[in-house]
Amino acid sequence: MKIERLIIIFFALLFISTIDVNGQTRSQPSKKPAEKWIKILDDDEAVAIYYNPKIVTDKAGNHIVWVKAVYYNEEWQRYFADMIGSRSLVYTTKTKAKYDKDYNYVMVRQVLAYSKTGRLLHNTGEDSSAGWYPVNASDPVGIVGEYLDNLRRKF
């Protein structure tokens, strides 16, 4: 008899845990909304470059921006895979970049590398040891920095 009561209590608690604060039954956990990315370059052969418009500005006036690059060229995909020691090619990178207030200098804070299927292959973790370097159009972070600087100057 005690076991039967325990089983009933267990299933009652299980059912109650599926009801949200409004009394509605939750069928599935809510999914995180998709990230929004703004494309600023796509050359159809090598890379497409995006940035996330949710730019955070810290107390010092520096801008934290996520930069995404999608690599079409297998040489670049293999190059990044070799850099992280992965057998899987790297199709996408997302880089957390910290720009100064005028977008003249940048510090790479974190880099994430993804496979073609979107599987995370590598995460450098949060790090600022690389220091600041001048923004230039030689890489996705530099291209985004120059783009955002031009936008800033227009307003």
HELIX and SHEET records of a PDB file:
HELIX    1   1 LYS A    2  ILE A   16  1                                  15    
HELIX    2   2 GLU A   74  ILE A   84  1                                  11    
HELIX    3   3 PRO A  140  LYS A  154  1                                  15    
SHEET    1   A 4 ILE A  38  ASP A  42  0                                        
SHEET    2   A 4 VAL A  47  TYR A  51 -1                                        
SHEET    3   A 4 HIS A  63  TYR A  71 -1                                        
SHEET    4   A 4 VAL A  56  THR A  57 -1                                        
SHEET    1   B 6 ILE A  38  ASP A  42  0                                        
SHEET    2   B 6 VAL A  47  TYR A  51 -1                                        
SHEET    3   B 6 HIS A  63  TYR A  71 -1                                        
SHEET    4   B 6 THR A  92  TYR A  99 -1                                        
SHEET    5   B 6 TYR A 105  TYR A 114 -1                                        
SHEET    6   B 6 LEU A 120  ASN A 123 -1                                        
SHEET    1   C 6 ILE A  38  ASP A  42  0                                        
SHEET    2   C 6 VAL A  47  TYR A  51 -1                                        
SHEET    3   C 6 HIS A  63  TYR A  71 -1                                        
SHEET    4   C 6 THR A  92  TYR A  99 -1                                        
SHEET    5   C 6 TYR A 105  TYR A 114 -1                                        
SHEET    6   C 6 TYR A 133  PRO A 134 -1                                        
END                                                                             
